Amino acid sequence: MILGAISATPIYALMAFSVVLTLMGHIFKDQKIVGIGIALLFLSTALLLIGAYDSYQDSGPIDVK
């Protein structure tokens, strides 16, 4: 997959943005904004996990001596 080749920095930025968006939704009491922020947070977490798994799979076997 291609996610293993992508740096984690944009995904961390998406996580930070989603947390800020969720907090702003709570401050302004807008449930739609809170929902979008939480959905983006789950999406970024899933992307981070998939990318980490893909990087792990591409690393090849570990040579233990």
Protein Blocks (a to p, Z undefined) as FASTA:
>chain_A
ZZlmpcfklmmmmmmmmmmmmmmmmmnopaklmmmmmmmmmmmmmmmmmmmmmmmmmnop
addZZ
